[in-house]
């Protein structure tokens, strides 16, 4: 289910429990700033921020950190599969 920014903020304020948001980034290199901007727009504070399809490589020296969060990565060894 998709929410507008306004509706999302209404629902979010309804309870302060475990909260998770997921982004299918389809390349963290191309879309990290958009994810950060979206979190800023919705004043997002979540227990967990999950980002899939990052296409991040082990030898990447770029930092994809979000203030207030600890980053953990599991990079695929190849591009085959889902």
Order of alpha helices (4+ residues) and beta strands (2+ residues): alpha-beta-alpha-beta
